[in-house]
């Protein structure tokens, strides 16, 4: 008929296509844009809506973290015992794997644990023998050091009043005698705390034996309880977490041992008494990054001041600066290259937050927890998201 479009599939200049449900769109056609509430597309969401969505997620994570903190604070003994067991496992796993190449794994674990306990007992016996041998001389050295310090304070440039240290010693004695009951009560409380420490140490060793022997099978059994859809993700996260935690722990022990050897050698050369116990204190304190080593060396400076005089104490203070620079710029970057490297500001903030929430234990746990969390985030991040693809160790 005249006036009718001869091609009913055309409307103007654009072809009209009819599609059945489930069929693919023709090549070159533009898919329909999804719209959200009030007809807005995801690309046209305002910045406030995007910030609100992220704020809800951050709030949910914060609530979950606070709930976890409440649970951990109620179960502090088993949580710390498991953490110490993981540390022991990270240290003992390499020699166990080495022995397991020629011996059964059970025998390898037994020999490694017994050898480690024997080594710790030998070190404790060495410290006790050094303290016992130098205890008789220590009292006289402290008195001589106090007299030298008092004479130094009375001279230039301080010009302190004569008898200042003597008056201070008398006041300290009076203070201790006045608060003797409080001191005894604190000692009794410390005895109860010592029982908890012994129980936690026994639980940690017990768990470490099984973690070292069959930790992989235990983790496989735990992930098998999860839904099959999410089990591979948890396995990846667990492997990344253990790889980072083990590398960080071994590196930290190596750095702490190096610091302890340096401190012991320098204190022995300077003639400071109790060099071996002070080196052991440096090893334990260096397990808390950034703040532990300066505190231990400050104690060594006080011992040097009381026994050898102010010049030796100043030399030990100079040692604090040198070891701090060596640890921060040489040992940590060199030894911990296989673990996750965190910015010093992040480490300092983690130690501060951990110390605020959990005291000394929180300060020691904060950095490895942060390292593990960051490693899991890097492992599970999609390739190309927010930067270059992640690098596998």
C-alpha positions as CSV (number, residue, x, y, z in Angstrom):
1,X,0.0,0.0,0.0
2,X,1.1,3.5,-0.7
3,X,2.5,5.4,2.3
4,X,3.4,2.3,4.3
5,X,7.0,1.5,5.2
6,X,7.9,-1.4,2.9
7,X,10.3,-2.8,5.6
8,X,8.4,-3.2,9.0
9,X,11.6,-4.0,10.8
10,X,12.9,-0.4,10.4
11,X,11.8,2.6,12.2
12,X,13.4,5.6,10.6
13,X,17.1,4.9,10.2
14,X,17.6,2.4,13.1
15,X,16.9,-1.3,12.7
16,X,14.5,-2.9,15.2
17,X,15.5,-6.3,16.5
18,X,13.3,-8.7,18.5
19,X,15.0,-11.0,20.9
20,X,13.7,-14.0,22.7
21,X,14.4,-14.3,26.4
22,X,17.8,-15.8,27.0
23,X,19.1,-15.1,23.5
24,X,22.3,-13.0,22.9
25,X,22.2,-9.5,21.8
26,X,23.2,-8.8,18.2
27,X,26.7,-7.7,17.5
28,X,27.1,-3.9,17.8
29,X,24.0,-3.4,19.9
30,X,24.3,-1.4,23.2
31,X,23.2,-3.2,26.4
32,X,20.7,-1.6,28.6
33,X,22.2,0.4,31.5
34,X,21.3,-0.8,35.0
35,X,19.7,1.8,37.1
36,X,19.5,2.0,40.9
37,X,17.0,3.7,43.1
38,X,15.4,6.8,41.6
39,X,16.8,5.9,38.2
40,X,20.5,6.5,39.1
41,X,23.1,4.5,37.4
42,X,26.1,3.2,39.5
43,X,28.4,5.6,37.6
44,X,26.3,8.5,38.7
45,X,26.3,7.9,42.4
46,X,27.3,10.8,44.4
47,X,30.6,10.9,46.4
48,X,28.5,11.0,49.6
49,X,26.7,7.8,48.7
50,X,30.0,6.0,48.0
51,X,31.5,7.3,51.3
52,X,28.4,6.1,53.1
53,X,28.7,2.6,51.6
54,X,32.3,2.4,52.7
55,X,31.6,3.8,56.1
56,X,29.1,1.0,56.8
57,X,31.7,-1.5,55.8
58,X,34.4,0.1,58.0
59,X,31.8,0.2,60.9
60,X,31.0,-3.5,60.5
61,X,34.7,-4.4,60.5
62,X,35.3,-2.2,63.6
63,X,32.4,-3.8,65.5
64,X,33.7,-7.3,64.6
65,X,37.2,-6.3,65.7
66,X,36.0,-4.9,69.0
67,X,34.0,-8.1,69.6
68,X,37.1,-10.1,68.9
69,X,39.1,-7.9,71.3
70,X,36.5,-8.6,74.1
71,X,36.7,-12.3,73.5
72,X,40.6,-12.3,73.5
73,X,40.7,-10.2,76.7
74,X,38.6,-12.8,78.4
75,X,40.7,-15.7,77.1
76,X,44.1,-14.1,77.4
77,X,46.0,-17.1,78.8
78,X,45.0,-19.6,76.0
79,X,45.4,-16.9,73.3
80,X,48.9,-16.0,74.4
81,X,49.8,-19.7,74.8
82,X,48.7,-20.4,71.2
83,X,50.6,-17.3,69.9
84,X,53.8,-18.5,71.8
85,X,53.2,-22.0,70.3
86,X,53.2,-20.5,66.8
87,X,56.4,-18.6,67.6
88,X,58.0,-21.8,68.8
89,X,56.8,-23.7,65.8
90,X,58.2,-21.0,63.4
91,X,61.6,-21.4,65.1
92,X,61.7,-25.2,65.4
93,X,60.1,-26.0,62.0
94,X,63.4,-25.7,59.9
95,X,65.5,-28.1,62.1
96,X,62.6,-30.5,62.3
97,X,62.2,-30.6,58.5
98,X,65.9,-31.1,58.1
99,X,66.0,-34.0,60.5
100,X,62.8,-35.5,59.0
101,X,64.7,-36.2,55.7
102,X,66.5,-39.0,57.5
103,X,64.4,-39.8,60.6
104,X,60.7,-40.3,61.2
105,X,59.0,-37.0,61.9
106,X,58.0,-37.9,65.4
107,X,61.6,-38.7,66.3
108,X,62.7,-35.4,64.7
109,X,60.2,-33.4,66.7
110,X,61.2,-35.1,69.9
111,X,64.9,-34.5,69.4
112,X,64.4,-30.9,68.4
113,X,62.2,-30.1,71.4
114,X,64.6,-31.8,73.9
115,X,67.6,-30.1,72.3
116,X,65.9,-26.7,72.6
117,X,65.0,-27.3,76.2
118,X,68.5,-28.3,77.0
119,X,69.9,-25.2,75.3
120,X,67.5,-23.0,77.3
121,X,68.4,-24.7,80.5
122,X,72.1,-24.3,79.8
123,X,71.7,-20.6,79.1
124,X,69.8,-20.2,82.3
125,X,72.4,-22.0,84.3
126,X,75.1,-19.8,82.7
127,X,73.3,-16.6,83.7
128,X,72.8,-17.9,87.3
129,X,76.5,-18.8,87.6
130,X,77.5,-15.3,86.3
131,X,75.2,-13.6,88.7
132,X,76.4,-15.7,91.6
133,X,80.1,-15.2,90.8
134,X,79.7,-11.4,90.5
135,X,77.2,-10.9,93.3
136,X,79.9,-10.4,95.9
137,X,81.7,-7.8,93.9
138,X,78.6,-6.0,92.7
139,X,77.8,-4.4,96.0
140,X,81.2,-2.8,96.4
141,X,81.2,-1.7,92.7
142,X,77.8,0.0,93.2
143,X,79.0,1.9,96.3
144,X,82.2,2.9,94.5
145,X,80.3,4.0,91.5
146,X,77.8,6.0,93.6
147,X,80.7,7.8,95.3
148,X,82.3,8.6,91.9
149,X,79.0,9.8,90.6
150,X,78.5,12.0,93.7
151,X,81.9,13.6,93.3
152,X,81.2,14.2,89.6
153,X,77.9,15.9,90.3
154,X,79.5,18.1,92.9
155,X,82.0,19.4,90.3
156,X,81.5,21.4,87.2
157,X,79.3,21.9,85.3
158,X,76.5,20.6,87.6
159,X,77.8,21.9,91.0
160,X,75.2,19.9,93.0
161,X,75.0,20.2,96.7
162,X,77.2,17.8,98.7
163,X,75.5,14.6,99.9
164,X,72.7,14.7,97.3
165,X,73.0,11.0,96.4
166,X,73.3,10.1,100.1
167,X,70.1,11.9,100.9
168,X,68.4,10.2,97.9
169,X,69.5,6.7,99.1
170,X,68.2,7.5,102.6
171,X,64.8,8.7,101.2
172,X,64.5,5.5,99.1
173,X,65.2,3.4,102.1
174,X,62.6,5.2,104.1
175,X,60.1,4.9,101.3
176,X,60.6,1.2,101.0
177,X,60.3,0.7,104.8
178,X,57.1,2.8,104.8
179,X,55.5,0.9,102.0
180,X,56.7,-2.6,103.0
181,X,53.3,-4.0,103.2
182,X,52.4,-2.8,99.6
183,X,55.7,-4.3,98.4
184,X,54.9,-7.7,100.0
185,X,51.4,-7.6,98.5
186,X,52.8,-6.9,95.1
187,X,55.3,-9.8,95.5
188,X,52.4,-12.2,96.4
189,X,50.4,-11.0,93.4
190,X,53.5,-11.6,91.3
191,X,53.8,-15.1,92.6
192,X,50.3,-15.9,91.4
193,X,51.1,-14.3,88.0
194,X,54.2,-16.6,87.9
195,X,52.0,-19.6,88.2
196,X,49.9,-18.5,85.3
197,X,53.1,-17.9,83.2
198,X,54.3,-21.5,84.0
199,X,50.9,-22.9,83.0
200,X,50.8,-20.9,79.8
201,X,54.3,-22.0,78.9
202,X,53.4,-25.6,79.4
203,X,50.4,-25.2,77.2
204,X,52.4,-23.4,74.6
205,X,55.0,-26.2,74.4
206,X,52.3,-28.8,74.2
207,X,50.6,-27.1,71.3
208,X,53.9,-26.3,69.6
209,X,54.8,-30.1,69.5
210,X,51.6,-30.9,67.6
211,X,51.8,-27.8,65.4
212,X,55.4,-28.8,64.4
213,X,54.5,-32.4,63.8
214,X,51.3,-32.1,61.9
215,X,50.3,-28.4,61.5
216,X,49.6,-28.8,57.8
217,X,47.1,-31.6,58.4
218,X,45.5,-29.7,61.2
219,X,44.9,-26.7,58.9
220,X,43.6,-28.9,56.1
221,X,41.1,-30.5,58.5
222,X,40.0,-27.1,59.7
223,X,39.4,-25.8,56.2
224,X,37.6,-29.0,55.2
225,X,34.9,-28.0,57.7
226,X,34.2,-24.8,55.7
227,X,31.9,-24.6,52.6
228,X,33.6,-26.0,49.5
229,X,33.2,-22.7,47.8
230,X,35.2,-20.7,50.3
231,X,37.8,-23.4,51.4
232,X,40.4,-22.6,48.7
233,X,40.3,-18.9,49.7
234,X,40.9,-19.8,53.3
235,X,43.8,-22.1,52.3
236,X,45.5,-19.4,50.4
237,X,45.0,-16.9,53.2
238,X,46.4,-19.4,55.7
239,X,49.5,-20.2,53.7
240,X,50.2,-16.5,53.1
241,X,49.7,-15.8,56.8
242,X,52.0,-18.6,57.9
243,X,54.7,-17.7,55.4
244,X,54.7,-14.1,56.6
245,X,54.5,-15.0,60.3
246,X,57.3,-17.6,60.1
247,X,59.6,-15.3,58.1
248,X,59.0,-12.4,60.4
249,X,59.5,-14.5,63.6
250,X,62.8,-16.0,62.3
251,X,64.1,-12.7,61.2
252,X,63.2,-11.0,64.5
253,X,64.9,-13.7,66.4
254,X,68.0,-13.4,64.2
255,X,68.0,-9.6,64.7
256,X,67.5,-9.9,68.5
257,X,70.4,-12.5,68.7
258,X,72.7,-10.2,66.8
259,X,71.9,-7.3,69.1
260,X,72.4,-9.4,72.2
261,X,75.8,-10.6,71.0
262,X,76.9,-7.0,70.2
263,X,75.7,-5.7,73.5
264,X,77.4,-8.6,75.4
265,X,80.7,-8.0,73.7
266,X,80.7,-4.3,74.2
267,X,79.7,-4.5,77.9
268,X,82.4,-7.1,78.5
269,X,85.0,-4.9,76.8
270,X,84.0,-1.9,78.9
271,X,84.2,-4.0,82.0
272,X,80.5,-3.6,83.0
273,X,79.4,-6.4,85.4
274,X,76.6,-8.7,84.6
275,X,77.3,-8.5,80.8
276,X,75.8,-11.9,80.1
277,X,72.4,-11.3,81.9
278,X,72.2,-7.8,80.3
279,X,72.8,-9.4,76.9
280,X,70.0,-11.8,77.6
281,X,67.7,-8.9,78.6
282,X,68.6,-7.2,75.3
283,X,67.6,-10.4,73.4
284,X,64.2,-10.6,75.1
285,X,63.6,-6.8,74.8
286,X,64.5,-6.7,71.1
287,X,61.5,-8.9,70.4
288,X,59.4,-5.8,70.8
289,X,60.4,-3.7,67.7
290,X,61.7,-0.1,68.1
291,X,61.1,0.3,71.8
292,X,62.4,-2.9,73.4
293,X,66.1,-2.5,72.6
294,X,66.5,1.1,73.9
295,X,64.8,0.2,77.2
296,X,67.2,-2.8,77.7
297,X,70.2,-0.6,76.9
298,X,69.0,2.1,79.2
299,X,69.0,-0.6,82.0
300,X,72.6,-1.4,81.0
301,X,73.5,2.3,81.1
302,X,72.2,2.5,84.7
303,X,74.3,-0.6,85.7
304,X,77.3,1.0,84.0
305,X,76.6,4.3,85.8
306,X,76.3,2.6,89.2
307,X,79.4,0.4,88.8
308,X,81.8,2.0,86.3
309,X,81.0,5.7,86.5
310,X,79.5,8.3,84.1
311,X,82.1,8.0,81.3
312,X,81.3,4.3,80.8
313,X,77.6,5.1,81.1
314,X,77.9,7.7,78.3
315,X,79.7,5.1,76.1
316,X,76.8,2.7,76.7
317,X,74.3,5.4,75.7
318,X,76.3,5.9,72.5
319,X,75.9,2.2,72.0
320,X,72.2,2.7,72.1
321,X,72.3,5.1,69.2
322,X,74.7,2.9,67.1
323,X,72.7,-0.3,67.6
324,X,69.5,1.5,66.9
325,X,70.8,2.8,63.6
326,X,72.3,-0.7,62.7
327,X,69.1,-2.4,63.5
328,X,66.9,0.0,61.6
329,X,68.9,0.5,58.5
330,X,70.9,-2.7,58.1
331,X,69.6,-5.7,60.0
332,X,65.8,-5.3,59.5
333,X,66.0,-4.6,55.7
334,X,68.6,-7.3,55.2
335,X,67.2,-10.1,57.4
336,X,63.5,-9.5,56.9
337,X,63.5,-9.2,53.1
338,X,61.4,-12.4,52.8
339,X,58.7,-11.1,55.1
340,X,56.3,-8.3,54.7
341,X,58.1,-5.0,55.1
342,X,56.1,-2.3,56.9
343,X,56.7,1.4,57.1
344,X,58.4,2.5,60.4
345,X,55.4,4.8,61.1
346,X,53.0,1.8,60.8
347,X,55.3,-0.2,63.1
348,X,55.4,2.6,65.7
349,X,51.7,3.1,65.7
350,X,51.1,-0.7,65.9
351,X,53.4,-0.9,68.9
352,X,51.7,2.1,70.6
353,X,48.2,0.7,70.0
354,X,49.2,-2.8,71.2
355,X,50.8,-1.4,74.3
356,X,47.7,0.7,75.1
357,X,45.3,-2.2,74.6
358,X,47.4,-5.1,76.0
359,X,50.5,-3.8,77.8
360,X,53.8,-5.6,77.1
361,X,52.0,-8.6,75.5
362,X,50.1,-6.3,73.2
363,X,53.2,-4.4,72.1
364,X,55.0,-7.7,71.3
365,X,52.0,-9.1,69.3
366,X,50.9,-6.0,67.5
367,X,53.6,-6.0,64.7
368,X,53.3,-9.7,63.7
369,X,49.5,-9.4,63.7
370,X,49.7,-6.3,61.4
371,X,52.2,-8.0,59.1
372,X,50.0,-11.1,58.8
373,X,46.9,-9.0,58.1
374,X,48.7,-7.0,55.4
375,X,50.1,-10.2,53.8
376,X,46.6,-11.8,53.7
377,X,45.2,-8.6,52.1
378,X,47.9,-8.6,49.5
379,X,47.3,-12.3,48.7
380,X,43.5,-12.0,48.3
381,X,43.6,-8.7,46.4
382,X,42.5,-9.2,42.8
383,X,45.4,-8.7,40.3
384,X,45.7,-5.2,39.1
385,X,43.4,-3.7,41.8
386,X,44.7,-0.5,43.4
387,X,48.2,-0.9,41.9
388,X,50.5,-3.4,40.2
389,X,49.8,-7.2,40.6
390,X,51.0,-8.7,43.9
391,X,54.4,-10.3,44.0
392,X,54.5,-13.9,45.2
393,X,57.3,-15.0,47.5
